[in-house]
């Protein structure tokens, strides 16, 4: 049986809507400092940059960029939290 839930007239699968949080993407705890966020972003970007990473997962680098874009800004981070 599928785990479906409804919002209005739309139905969603729970497995399809589960996403990693920005903190999980950047491999950080929620209590991470701004400098820790920047350090981990730079470390992960260096590893998963499309010019360097030999895998086929370009989406991972995009997720890392998206997470950093949100968490680097203190006001956006407060909204996200």
N, C-alpha and C positions, 0 to 999 in steps of 0.2 A: 504494500500500500504506500502511496506517495504521501509525503508530509507537506500538504498544501495549506496555505492560509490566505485569507482574502483581505484586501484593503480596497474598500469601495467595491467596484465590480471587477477588479483585477485579482487574479490568483497568482501566487508566487510559491515556488518550491523553496523550502528552507535551505537545502543544500546549494541552490543556485544563488541565494542572497548572502550566504556566509562569506565574509571578506576578512582578510587580515587587517588589523588596525595599523595605523601609520607607525606606531611604536614597534609592532611586531615586524613590519617591513624593514625598519631601520635597526632591528635587533636591540631594542632599548627598553628599559623599564619606564613606566609612566612618570616616574619621578626624576627622569634624566634632566640634566642642566642643558642650557643652550649650547655650551661648549661641547658637551658630550654628543648632542644631536649633530653638530657640525662635524666632529671627528668621525663619527660612524658613517655619516653621509659620504664624506670624502673617501673613507676606507672602502665602502661598498661600491661607490661610483668608480673607483679605480679598478676594482675587481670585475664589475659587470658592465663596464662601458662597451658598447657594440664594436668599437675598433680593437678592443683587447680580448673580450670574452669570446671564446670559440663555440659556445653553445648556441642553440637556436632560440633561446628565450629572450627576445628583445623587450617583451612586455615587463620583465622583471626590472630592467633599468628604468623604464618609464614609471613604474610604481615607486621606485626609490626616489626619483625626481619629484613626483607628486607628493609623497610623504614629506620630503624635506621642504618643499615649497610651503606646505601648510604649517609644519612645526617650527620652521625658522623664525616666523613672524609671531611675536608674543601675543598679539591680539587675536590672530587667527587660531593660535594654539589654544587660547582660553575658550574660544567658541567651539573648537573641536572637542576639548575635554568636557 
